[in-house]
Amino acid sequence: MKTLQALILASLATVSLTACSQQEQEDTREKAQSSLEQATEATKQAAGDAADFARETAERTGDFLSDSAITARVKTALFEADQVSAGNINVETINGHVVLSGVVATSEEADLAVQLAQGVEGVKSVENDIEVQE
């Protein structure tokens, strides 16, 4: 009888441990699933942040390249005009705003340089800092 009682107690203990173990397994599974969901969300957020950073960087780079392109176009327009001493005129572009500087022989030449610069695609404004040689 004692053997039977011991066997029953052992069986109950085993069933209890199995149930406890199954509960622990379920708790662990739920924690793992929650951690996985949090990691997935964090990864999505990081990917979104990286995409935003890349987009902003590309826009800034695009602005720089556009300014370089505008400067090159303005210089080309000045060199193609026979009435302008293009080699004496400096061109700087910042965010589409062109600054002309240097020294030319006449005010007409300076005015023509400004007009040529204003005619270039992408130019938002032209500042005339050209000096006229007297």
mmCIF file of the C-alpha atoms, coordinates in Angstrom:
data_MODEL
# 
_entry.id   MODEL 
# 
loop_
_atom_site.group_PDB 
_atom_site.id 
_atom_site.type_symbol 
_atom_site.label_atom_id 
_atom_site.label_alt_id 
_atom_site.label_comp_id 
_atom_site.label_asym_id 
_atom_site.label_entity_id 
_atom_site.label_seq_id 
_atom_site.pdbx_PDB_ins_code 
_atom_site.Cartn_x 
_atom_site.Cartn_y 
_atom_site.Cartn_z 
_atom_site.occupancy 
_atom_site.B_iso_or_equiv 
_atom_site.pdbx_formal_charge 
_atom_site.auth_seq_id 
_atom_site.auth_comp_id 
_atom_site.auth_asym_id 
_atom_site.auth_atom_id 
_atom_site.pdbx_PDB_model_num 
ATOM 1   C CA . MET A 1 1   ? 0.000  0.000   0.000   1.00 0.00 ? 1   MET A CA 1 
ATOM 2   C CA . LYS A 1 2   ? 2.858  2.302   0.815   1.00 0.00 ? 2   LYS A CA 1 
ATOM 3   C CA . THR A 1 3   ? 4.301  1.551   -2.571  1.00 0.00 ? 3   THR A CA 1 
ATOM 4   C CA . LEU A 1 4   ? 0.984  2.420   -4.197  1.00 0.00 ? 4   LEU A CA 1 
ATOM 5   C CA . GLN A 1 5   ? 0.791  5.686   -2.257  1.00 0.00 ? 5   GLN A CA 1 
ATOM 6   C CA . ALA A 1 6   ? 4.364  6.494   -3.182  1.00 0.00 ? 6   ALA A CA 1 
ATOM 7   C CA . LEU A 1 7   ? 3.591  5.712   -6.815  1.00 0.00 ? 7   LEU A CA 1 
ATOM 8   C CA . ILE A 1 8   ? 0.508  7.943   -6.756  1.00 0.00 ? 8   ILE A CA 1 
ATOM 9   C CA . LEU A 1 9   ? 2.441  10.751  -5.090  1.00 0.00 ? 9   LEU A CA 1 
ATOM 10  C CA . ALA A 1 10  ? 5.230  10.395  -7.639  1.00 0.00 ? 10  ALA A CA 1 
ATOM 11  C CA . SER A 1 11  ? 2.707  10.478  -10.493 1.00 0.00 ? 11  SER A CA 1 
ATOM 12  C CA . LEU A 1 12  ? 1.011  13.583  -9.077  1.00 0.00 ? 12  LEU A CA 1 
ATOM 13  C CA . ALA A 1 13  ? 4.379  15.252  -8.600  1.00 0.00 ? 13  ALA A CA 1 
ATOM 14  C CA . THR A 1 14  ? 5.325  14.440  -12.192 1.00 0.00 ? 14  THR A CA 1 
ATOM 15  C CA . VAL A 1 15  ? 2.014  15.801  -13.509 1.00 0.00 ? 15  VAL A CA 1 
ATOM 16  C CA . SER A 1 16  ? 2.465  18.951  -11.411 1.00 0.00 ? 16  SER A CA 1 
ATOM 17  C CA . LEU A 1 17  ? 6.019  19.447  -12.621 1.00 0.00 ? 17  LEU A CA 1 
ATOM 18  C CA . THR A 1 18  ? 4.943  18.883  -16.217 1.00 0.00 ? 18  THR A CA 1 
ATOM 19  C CA . ALA A 1 19  ? 2.164  21.448  -15.852 1.00 0.00 ? 19  ALA A CA 1 
ATOM 20  C CA . CYS A 1 20  ? 4.571  23.894  -14.227 1.00 0.00 ? 20  CYS A CA 1 
ATOM 21  C CA . SER A 1 21  ? 7.097  23.245  -16.934 1.00 0.00 ? 21  SER A CA 1 
ATOM 22  C CA . GLN A 1 22  ? 4.473  23.780  -19.628 1.00 0.00 ? 22  GLN A CA 1 
ATOM 23  C CA . GLN A 1 23  ? 3.448  27.079  -18.016 1.00 0.00 ? 23  GLN A CA 1 
ATOM 24  C CA . GLU A 1 24  ? 7.064  28.186  -17.852 1.00 0.00 ? 24  GLU A CA 1 
ATOM 25  C CA . GLN A 1 25  ? 7.496  27.202  -21.491 1.00 0.00 ? 25  GLN A CA 1 
ATOM 26  C CA . GLU A 1 26  ? 4.416  29.207  -22.447 1.00 0.00 ? 26  GLU A CA 1 
ATOM 27  C CA . ASP A 1 27  ? 5.650  32.223  -20.453 1.00 0.00 ? 27  ASP A CA 1 
ATOM 28  C CA . THR A 1 28  ? 9.052  31.966  -22.115 1.00 0.00 ? 28  THR A CA 1 
ATOM 29  C CA . ARG A 1 29  ? 7.420  31.637  -25.538 1.00 0.00 ? 29  ARG A CA 1 
ATOM 30  C CA . GLU A 1 30  ? 5.305  34.759  -24.887 1.00 0.00 ? 30  GLU A CA 1 
ATOM 31  C CA . LYS A 1 31  ? 8.338  36.731  -23.696 1.00 0.00 ? 31  LYS A CA 1 
ATOM 32  C CA . ALA A 1 32  ? 10.307 35.651  -26.757 1.00 0.00 ? 32  ALA A CA 1 
ATOM 33  C CA . GLN A 1 33  ? 7.444  36.655  -29.059 1.00 0.00 ? 33  GLN A CA 1 
ATOM 34  C CA . SER A 1 34  ? 7.178  40.041  -27.341 1.00 0.00 ? 34  SER A CA 1 
ATOM 35  C CA . SER A 1 35  ? 10.927 40.585  -27.639 1.00 0.00 ? 35  SER A CA 1 
ATOM 36  C CA . LEU A 1 36  ? 10.801 39.643  -31.314 1.00 0.00 ? 36  LEU A CA 1 
ATOM 37  C CA . GLU A 1 37  ? 7.972  42.110  -31.946 1.00 0.00 ? 37  GLU A CA 1 
ATOM 38  C CA . GLN A 1 38  ? 9.881  44.879  -30.140 1.00 0.00 ? 38  GLN A CA 1 
ATOM 39  C CA . ALA A 1 39  ? 13.039 44.123  -32.123 1.00 0.00 ? 39  ALA A CA 1 
ATOM 40  C CA . THR A 1 40  ? 11.066 44.150  -35.370 1.00 0.00 ? 40  THR A CA 1 
ATOM 41  C CA . GLU A 1 41  ? 9.525  47.509  -34.499 1.00 0.00 ? 41  GLU A CA 1 
ATOM 42  C CA . ALA A 1 42  ? 12.912 48.942  -33.513 1.00 0.00 ? 42  ALA A CA 1 
ATOM 43  C CA . THR A 1 43  ? 14.399 47.699  -36.793 1.00 0.00 ? 43  THR A CA 1 
ATOM 44  C CA . LYS A 1 44  ? 11.586 49.310  -38.784 1.00 0.00 ? 44  LYS A CA 1 
ATOM 45  C CA . GLN A 1 45  ? 12.124 52.582  -36.917 1.00 0.00 ? 45  GLN A CA 1 
ATOM 46  C CA . ALA A 1 46  ? 15.884 52.460  -37.502 1.00 0.00 ? 46  ALA A CA 1 
ATOM 47  C CA . ALA A 1 47  ? 15.345 51.725  -41.199 1.00 0.00 ? 47  ALA A CA 1 
ATOM 48  C CA . GLY A 1 48  ? 12.951 54.664  -41.443 1.00 0.00 ? 48  GLY A CA 1 
ATOM 49  C CA . ASP A 1 49  ? 15.437 56.948  -39.695 1.00 0.00 ? 49  ASP A CA 1 
ATOM 50  C CA . ALA A 1 50  ? 18.208 55.784  -42.031 1.00 0.00 ? 50  ALA A CA 1 
ATOM 51  C CA . ALA A 1 51  ? 16.015 56.419  -45.063 1.00 0.00 ? 51  ALA A CA 1 
ATOM 52  C CA . ASP A 1 52  ? 15.179 59.930  -43.824 1.00 0.00 ? 52  ASP A CA 1 
ATOM 53  C CA . PHE A 1 53  ? 18.875 60.655  -43.242 1.00 0.00 ? 53  PHE A CA 1 
ATOM 54  C CA . ALA A 1 54  ? 19.786 59.378  -46.707 1.00 0.00 ? 54  ALA A CA 1 
ATOM 55  C CA . ARG A 1 55  ? 17.021 61.461  -48.306 1.00 0.00 ? 55  ARG A CA 1 
ATOM 56  C CA . GLU A 1 56  ? 18.130 64.638  -46.490 1.00 0.00 ? 56  GLU A CA 1 
ATOM 57  C CA . THR A 1 57  ? 21.759 64.013  -47.411 1.00 0.00 ? 57  THR A CA 1 
ATOM 58  C CA . ALA A 1 58  ? 20.825 63.485  -51.045 1.00 0.00 ? 58  ALA A CA 1 
ATOM 59  C CA . GLU A 1 59  ? 18.852 66.727  -51.055 1.00 0.00 ? 59  GLU A CA 1 
ATOM 60  C CA . ARG A 1 60  ? 21.787 68.660  -49.592 1.00 0.00 ? 60  ARG A CA 1 
ATOM 61  C CA . THR A 1 61  ? 24.137 67.066  -52.116 1.00 0.00 ? 61  THR A CA 1 
ATOM 62  C CA . GLY A 1 62  ? 21.681 67.866  -54.893 1.00 0.00 ? 62  GLY A CA 1 
ATOM 63  C CA . ASP A 1 63  ? 21.668 71.517  -53.810 1.00 0.00 ? 63  ASP A CA 1 
ATOM 64  C CA . PHE A 1 64  ? 25.477 71.614  -53.905 1.00 0.00 ? 64  PHE A CA 1 
ATOM 65  C CA . LEU A 1 65  ? 25.593 69.988  -57.331 1.00 0.00 ? 65  LEU A CA 1 
ATOM 66  C CA . SER A 1 66  ? 22.935 72.359  -58.595 1.00 0.00 ? 66  SER A CA 1 
ATOM 67  C CA . ASP A 1 67  ? 24.959 75.368  -57.415 1.00 0.00 ? 67  ASP A CA 1 
ATOM 68  C CA . SER A 1 68  ? 28.040 73.974  -59.155 1.00 0.00 ? 68  SER A CA 1 
ATOM 69  C CA . ALA A 1 69  ? 26.038 73.413  -62.316 1.00 0.00 ? 69  ALA A CA 1 
ATOM 70  C CA . ILE A 1 70  ? 24.625 76.956  -62.179 1.00 0.00 ? 70  ILE A CA 1 
ATOM 71  C CA . THR A 1 71  ? 28.117 78.406  -61.717 1.00 0.00 ? 71  THR A CA 1 
ATOM 72  C CA . ALA A 1 72  ? 29.376 76.423  -64.706 1.00 0.00 ? 72  ALA A CA 1 
ATOM 73  C CA . ARG A 1 73  ? 26.431 77.537  -66.866 1.00 0.00 ? 73  ARG A CA 1 
ATOM 74  C CA . VAL A 1 74  ? 26.900 81.198  -65.929 1.00 0.00 ? 74  VAL A CA 1 
ATOM 75  C CA . LYS A 1 75  ? 30.633 81.037  -66.693 1.00 0.00 ? 75  LYS A CA 1 
ATOM 76  C CA . THR A 1 76  ? 29.883 79.357  -70.017 1.00 0.00 ? 76  THR A CA 1 
ATOM 77  C CA . ALA A 1 77  ? 27.377 82.088  -70.899 1.00 0.00 ? 77  ALA A CA 1 
ATOM 78  C CA . LEU A 1 78  ? 29.932 84.769  -70.020 1.00 0.00 ? 78  LEU A CA 1 
ATOM 79  C CA . PHE A 1 79  ? 32.685 83.122  -72.078 1.00 0.00 ? 79  PHE A CA 1 
ATOM 80  C CA . GLU A 1 80  ? 30.383 82.732  -75.078 1.00 0.00 ? 80  GLU A CA 1 
ATOM 81  C CA . ALA A 1 81  ? 29.585 86.470  -75.097 1.00 0.00 ? 81  ALA A CA 1 
ATOM 82  C CA . ASP A 1 82  ? 32.259 88.358  -77.035 1.00 0.00 ? 82  ASP A CA 1 
ATOM 83  C CA . GLN A 1 83  ? 31.368 91.659  -75.322 1.00 0.00 ? 83  GLN A CA 1 
ATOM 84  C CA . VAL A 1 84  ? 32.248 90.350  -71.836 1.00 0.00 ? 84  VAL A CA 1 
ATOM 85  C CA . SER A 1 85  ? 35.724 89.830  -70.386 1.00 0.00 ? 85  SER A CA 1 
ATOM 86  C CA . ALA A 1 86  ? 34.686 86.540  -68.785 1.00 0.00 ? 86  ALA A CA 1 
ATOM 87  C CA . GLY A 1 87  ? 38.183 85.842  -67.504 1.00 0.00 ? 87  GLY A CA 1 
ATOM 88  C CA . ASN A 1 88  ? 37.936 88.941  -65.298 1.00 0.00 ? 88  ASN A CA 1 
ATOM 89  C CA . ILE A 1 89  ? 34.586 87.976  -63.724 1.00 0.00 ? 89  ILE A CA 1 
ATOM 90  C CA . ASN A 1 90  ? 34.298 85.599  -60.791 1.00 0.00 ? 90  ASN A CA 1 
ATOM 91  C CA . VAL A 1 91  ? 31.065 83.628  -60.310 1.00 0.00 ? 91  VAL A CA 1 
ATOM 92  C CA . GLU A 1 92  ? 29.871 82.162  -57.010 1.00 0.00 ? 92  GLU A CA 1 
ATOM 93  C CA . THR A 1 93  ? 26.534 80.446  -56.450 1.00 0.00 ? 93  THR A CA 1 
ATOM 94  C CA . ILE A 1 94  ? 24.897 79.767  -53.097 1.00 0.00 ? 94  ILE A CA 1 
ATOM 95  C CA . ASN A 1 95  ? 21.464 78.138  -53.087 1.00 0.00 ? 95  ASN A CA 1 
ATOM 96  C CA . GLY A 1 96  ? 20.774 79.461  -56.583 1.00 0.00 ? 96  GLY A CA 1 
ATOM 97  C CA . HIS A 1 97  ? 21.828 83.027  -55.747 1.00 0.00 ? 97  HIS A CA 1 
ATOM 98  C CA . VAL A 1 98  ? 24.682 84.139  -58.009 1.00 0.00 ? 98  VAL A CA 1 
ATOM 99  C CA . VAL A 1 99  ? 27.323 86.691  -57.027 1.00 0.00 ? 99  VAL A CA 1 
ATOM 100 C CA . LEU A 1 100 ? 29.389 88.255  -59.798 1.00 0.00 ? 100 LEU A CA 1 
ATOM 101 C CA . SER A 1 101 ? 32.637 89.999  -58.892 1.00 0.00 ? 101 SER A CA 1 
ATOM 102 C CA . GLY A 1 102 ? 35.771 91.194  -60.600 1.00 0.00 ? 102 GLY A CA 1 
ATOM 103 C CA . VAL A 1 103 ? 36.830 94.158  -62.730 1.00 0.00 ? 103 VAL A CA 1 
ATOM 104 C CA . VAL A 1 104 ? 35.572 95.089  -66.226 1.00 0.00 ? 104 VAL A CA 1 
ATOM 105 C CA . ALA A 1 105 ? 36.182 98.013  -68.574 1.00 0.00 ? 105 ALA A CA 1 
ATOM 106 C CA . THR A 1 106 ? 32.649 99.469  -68.814 1.00 0.00 ? 106 THR A CA 1 
ATOM 107 C CA . SER A 1 107 ? 29.365 99.515  -66.909 1.00 0.00 ? 107 SER A CA 1 
ATOM 108 C CA . GLU A 1 108 ? 27.682 98.110  -70.048 1.00 0.00 ? 108 GLU A CA 1 
ATOM 109 C CA . GLU A 1 109 ? 29.932 95.059  -69.804 1.00 0.00 ? 109 GLU A CA 1 
ATOM 110 C CA . ALA A 1 110 ? 28.974 94.596  -66.133 1.00 0.00 ? 110 ALA A CA 1 
ATOM 111 C CA . ASP A 1 111 ? 25.273 95.011  -66.964 1.00 0.00 ? 111 ASP A CA 1 
ATOM 112 C CA . LEU A 1 112 ? 25.535 92.461  -69.786 1.00 0.00 ? 112 LEU A CA 1 
ATOM 113 C CA . ALA A 1 113 ? 27.205 89.977  -67.413 1.00 0.00 ? 113 ALA A CA 1 
ATOM 114 C CA . VAL A 1 114 ? 24.299 90.389  -64.986 1.00 0.00 ? 114 VAL A CA 1 
ATOM 115 C CA . GLN A 1 115 ? 21.745 89.906  -67.787 1.00 0.00 ? 115 GLN A CA 1 
ATOM 116 C CA . LEU A 1 116 ? 23.519 86.787  -69.012 1.00 0.00 ? 116 LEU A CA 1 
ATOM 117 C CA . ALA A 1 117 ? 23.614 85.344  -65.497 1.00 0.00 ? 117 ALA A CA 1 
ATOM 118 C CA . GLN A 1 118 ? 19.915 86.100  -64.969 1.00 0.00 ? 118 GLN A CA 1 
ATOM 119 C CA . GLY A 1 119 ? 19.124 84.158  -68.140 1.00 0.00 ? 119 GLY A CA 1 
ATOM 120 C CA . VAL A 1 120 ? 20.675 80.931  -66.850 1.00 0.00 ? 120 VAL A CA 1 
ATOM 121 C CA . GLU A 1 121 ? 18.266 78.234  -65.718 1.00 0.00 ? 121 GLU A CA 1 
ATOM 122 C CA . GLY A 1 122 ? 18.185 77.779  -61.947 1.00 0.00 ? 122 GLY A CA 1 
ATOM 123 C CA . VAL A 1 123 ? 19.397 81.289  -61.086 1.00 0.00 ? 123 VAL A CA 1 
ATOM 124 C CA . LYS A 1 124 ? 17.170 82.813  -58.404 1.00 0.00 ? 124 LYS A CA 1 
ATOM 125 C CA . SER A 1 125 ? 18.935 86.173  -58.141 1.00 0.00 ? 125 SER A CA 1 
ATOM 126 C CA . VAL A 1 126 ? 22.119 87.923  -59.225 1.00 0.00 ? 126 VAL A CA 1 
ATOM 127 C CA . GLU A 1 127 ? 24.203 90.207  -57.038 1.00 0.00 ? 127 GLU A CA 1 
ATOM 128 C CA . ASN A 1 128 ? 26.466 92.512  -59.039 1.00 0.00 ? 128 ASN A CA 1 
ATOM 129 C CA . ASP A 1 129 ? 29.732 93.157  -57.223 1.00 0.00 ? 129 ASP A CA 1 
ATOM 130 C CA . ILE A 1 130 ? 31.623 93.870  -60.476 1.00 0.00 ? 130 ILE A CA 1 
ATOM 131 C CA . GLU A 1 131 ? 33.810 96.960  -60.380 1.00 0.00 ? 131 GLU A CA 1 
ATOM 132 C CA . VAL A 1 132 ? 34.183 99.169  -63.445 1.00 0.00 ? 132 VAL A CA 1 
ATOM 133 C CA . GLN A 1 133 ? 37.740 100.174 -64.230 1.00 0.00 ? 133 GLN A CA 1 
ATOM 134 C CA . GLU A 1 134 ? 38.055 103.903 -64.786 1.00 0.00 ? 134 GLU A CA 1 
# 
